[in-house]
Amino acid sequence: MSAEPESFAFDAESEAKIATILPRYPEGKQASAVIPLLYVVQKQMGRQTGSAWVPRVAMDVVADRLSMPPIRVYEVATFYFMFNTKPIGRYHLQVCGTTPCWLRGSDDVLRACKDAGALKGYGDTSADGLFTLTEMECMGACVNAPMIAVDDDYYEDLDYESTVRLIESLKRGERPKPGSVISRQTSAPEGGPQVLTGAEQE
Amino acid sequence: MAKVTVDGIEVEVPNGASVLQACEAAGKEVPRFCYHERLSVAGNCRMCLVEVEKAPKPVASCAYPVMDGMKVFTDTAVVRQARRNVMEFLLINHPLDCPICDQGGECDLQDQAVAYGHDKSRYGEPKRAVKDKDIGPLVKTVMNRCIQCTRCVRFCAEVAGTPELGGTNRGENMEIGTYVEKALTSELSGNLIDICPVGALTSRPYAFVSRPWELSKTDSIDVLDAVGANIRVDARGPEVLRIIPRINEAVNEEWMADRGRFSFDGLKRRRLDRPWVTRGGKLVAATWPEAFAAIAAKLSALPGERIGAVAGALADAESVLALKDLMAAYGSTNLDCRDDFAAIDASRPDFYRFNTTIAGIDEADALLIIGSDVRREAPVLNARIRKRWSAGKFPVGFIGPRGVDLTYPATHLGDTPAAMAGFVETLKAAQKPMIILGRGALQRADGAAVLAAGWQLAADVGALTPDWHGFNLLHLFGGQVGALELGFVQGKPLADMLAGGVDALWLLNADGFEPSRIAPGTFVIYQGHHGDAMAARADVILPGAAYTEKDATWVNTEGRAQRGRLAIFPPGEAKEDWRILRAYSEGVGKTLPYDDTNAIRARLAQASPVFARVGDVVGGGCTDTTAPAGGTPTDAPFVLPIAVYHQADVISRASDTMAECAAVYGPQPAMAAE
């Protein structure tokens, strides 16, 4: 974990990404690319420092690249929760606590995150710098509630034990396959498809 | 045009106007917080709700366009209830600290809470608390009071052209601020205080000083730049407590520059409040008769051509005229009002006026700025240029030092007079091209040649036609043009007078040059209001009145004569300047032919037509394109005349507020290389 860095510059990978982003917008409307570019910044910080966040100097770099006043970039970066304006852990555990997940046991998932990740609560980063715990509003995976998002990956159908297993494997440096942890096929019913199996034709 | 019926009153408004504008046209007042007629529409305070026939809900009138045949109701039970509800939400997080709030008594929220507020709050939860921001020495913030109307954000981005304020975070956590703690860099930041509808942005120097109803309010003119912004001087007893702008669409709209607004505390410091006379090589306090006697003894022994007079940046027209008449009575024609050595040609008014006029900027379609940092020399005029630029299709060229940020994009053509050639094609392509020549560009050895070259360029590109005058000289202070209009440029020029061309020199507010340039042995009479460097060189000091302390006429850079009025009395024994000259003249038997303000103003009107039409401007096109005498400018780069914006004149140099600004905004001490 690092405090505000002295400077920021896009690396080659980010530059390649930016080269595909900027032409999407008409000439003179480059400021529209502010959200994708901030996302590029956050990704690059994740690659370089292990903490995917957007430092203030990087916002200035984005403002300069898009010829817009820095304050307009600050406004956007602070408006969206997806941009971390403070350093975070290597893995960003985003727990959904909205009604469907809560009814299906998100409290257990939260408890598992705290226990296994050694976290005190929402907003906390573990002492080893591995995990940051955040409460997120509904991320649209209600059919497989409860769920958490680790960075960009969804893990669904969780309970206390499976959440602990997930966090333990993250600690070992593994990335379990995203999706339902009970081998559900996308959002099909538990135990496999119940309709359109071919049986109806009889 | 669209016909709209507001509460039964039929009005016609242009298509595209908002319902709120239609209501105003019908004379109906609609409460508002976020809407401001000179800013873009935000529509986020919801206070301006009205009912429109066939609309299912109340609509925000500021953001709702009119349609032909629309029927609007501004005072129905639904509207009143809706506004009450909006007010209740606004007050949820607004602290109940009106008794200690500087906005109290002139607060939009306070006034409208009287009309639409509940008598008690139904909100029991803790209120939101927001950290106060430090945005510089002029604007104080109490962010708990902010209702997030975003007027300040829009003002900075649109009018001032320094987008530094913004709304960060979201929802309940939204805060107005700069995100990174920094002082606002705008020279118009004081206007944020005026446009803030609540007490979130207030004046730091005025904090906890007074209530609006305790102040005596006097209309006046800002003379600390040459725009001539219309102001109101608020005073209590012998003190000016604040200065705020008045609306004049042709001059300052409703804005005003920071130096004029905040330097008034300089009116209390380093003042000359009694006459002084040199005795035995030392200045000693004297009485008026002693001072007059000392002057009379010297001047009566000299032939007229050995006497000279200089009028300076802050001299009002009445006293300049009185001084001119007094010099004529002595047989002297050595008069110069160009105390900064600007090579101004006073032979024709349009050689030294801002001929396009400030309102005329709106019509121009190309602009070349030569040797003038308009942003710091005339911030309000610069905002007018920016407004024109924002409207589109307005190429701007700039000649002067590199790195000047005018708040709008300008093509940097170079920093020498030769760079004028680089913009000829753009100006020629324009219908109404405009050239602004800074007074600072004439303060050089080849100033006359620069003036001639600027005029010639205007003539060549078609900026001088019978119905468009595109040549403009931008002056720096409020007293400069008035003296030119009165022909205070005669006989020996200032440089000759200083170099021993005269034996006695009468300086009226003349602080523009280094006192050390005056030849030793010259008898110096300094008539002014501040004990600045020049007063120390004087043999006799006559204490005059500052611009807030006299009824005086000022001519702005356009040649628009405007009247300032006495707000407070001059300190101590100081007197109005023309009365000093009148009293002196009587003592030496050369009585000037006017006894009161009306008489001297009648004399002013005879001397120059601009004084006969106060408040108005001559304007019009150019029928004679003959250039002033000049030559070929050298290749010397332009130097800007104002080094420190906040300390450019004697009043602001005496001001603590301005000293603090100069420390904050001035050049930062160089960092040691690591």
Interface residues (C-beta under 8 A of the other chain):
Chain A: R56 P69 P70 I71 R72 Y74 E75 T78 F79
Chain B: A157 P163 E164 L165 G166 G167 T168 N169 R170 T178 Y179 V180
